[in-house]
Amino acid sequence: MAQVMAMIQRKGGATISEIMKAMSWQRYTVRGFVAGAMKKAGCMVESFKPEGGERTYRINGITLLHWPAPHCRGGLSCFCATVGPS
């Protein structure tokens, strides 16, 4: 999961194909991860498709919903809460 986070934090983000290849995931798994886990963790993920290009995701900012989280042990929610847009 941290690998996906690093990829979409890049200035240009990461295409769905790049994430699929890096994680050995199917297209629907990438979409589900972005729509579910990342957004629930407070990450504002931007999804866009450049003209003639491929669906791309990038972190657009951070929403701190419950910080500091008493259950935080370095998981996804902690990671999202500490990063900003590149």
C-alpha positions as CSV (number, residue, x, y, z in Angstrom):
1,M,0.0,0.0,0.0
2,A,2.8,2.4,0.8
3,Q,4.2,1.8,-2.7
4,V,0.9,3.0,-4.2
5,M,0.9,6.0,-1.9
6,A,4.4,6.9,-3.1
7,M,3.4,6.6,-6.7
8,I,0.4,8.8,-6.5
9,Q,2.2,11.4,-4.5
10,R,4.4,12.2,-7.5
11,K,3.7,15.5,-9.2
12,G,2.2,13.8,-12.2
13,G,0.6,11.1,-10.2
14,A,0.4,7.5,-11.4
15,T,-1.6,5.9,-14.2
16,I,-3.9,3.0,-13.4
17,S,-1.6,0.8,-15.6
18,E,1.5,1.8,-13.6
19,I,-0.3,0.9,-10.3
20,M,-1.6,-2.4,-11.8
21,K,1.9,-3.4,-12.9
22,A,3.6,-2.4,-9.7
23,M,1.1,-4.2,-7.4
24,S,0.0,-7.1,-9.7
25,W,-3.5,-5.8,-9.3
26,Q,-6.5,-5.8,-11.6
27,R,-8.0,-2.6,-12.8
28,Y,-11.0,-2.9,-10.4
29,T,-8.7,-3.4,-7.5
30,V,-6.9,-0.2,-8.2
31,R,-10.2,1.7,-8.5
32,G,-11.5,0.1,-5.3
33,F,-8.3,0.9,-3.3
34,V,-8.5,4.6,-4.4
35,A,-12.2,4.9,-3.9
36,G,-12.3,3.0,-0.6
37,A,-9.2,2.8,1.5
38,M,-7.5,6.0,0.5
39,K,-10.5,8.2,0.7
40,K,-11.6,6.7,4.0
41,A,-8.1,7.4,5.3
42,G,-8.6,11.1,4.6
43,C,-6.6,11.3,1.4
44,M,-8.1,13.6,-1.3
45,V,-7.3,11.7,-4.4
46,E,-7.7,13.4,-7.8
47,S,-8.6,11.2,-10.7
48,F,-8.2,12.6,-14.2
49,K,-7.8,11.5,-17.8
50,P,-5.6,13.7,-20.0
51,E,-6.8,14.1,-23.6
52,G,-5.6,11.0,-25.4
53,G,-4.1,9.6,-22.2
54,E,-4.9,7.1,-19.5
55,R,-6.8,7.4,-16.2
56,T,-4.3,8.9,-13.6
57,Y,-4.5,9.3,-9.9
58,R,-2.7,11.7,-7.6
59,I,-3.0,13.1,-4.1
60,N,-4.5,16.5,-4.3
61,G,-4.3,17.4,-0.6
62,I,-5.0,16.1,2.9
63,T,-8.1,16.2,5.1
64,L,-7.3,15.6,8.8
65,L,-10.5,14.1,10.2
66,H,-9.4,12.5,13.5
67,W,-5.9,13.5,14.4
68,P,-4.0,12.3,16.3
69,A,-5.7,8.9,16.0
70,P,-5.2,7.0,19.2
71,H,-5.1,3.7,17.2
72,C,-2.4,5.0,14.8
73,R,0.5,2.6,14.5
74,G,1.9,3.7,11.2
75,G,-1.0,2.4,9.1
76,L,-2.5,4.0,6.0
77,S,-4.6,6.5,7.9
78,C,-1.4,7.7,9.7
79,F,0.5,7.9,6.5
80,C,-2.2,10.0,4.7
81,A,-2.4,12.4,7.6
82,T,1.2,13.2,7.4
83,V,1.7,13.9,3.7
84,G,0.9,16.8,1.5
85,P,0.7,17.3,-2.2
86,S,4.0,17.2,-4.1
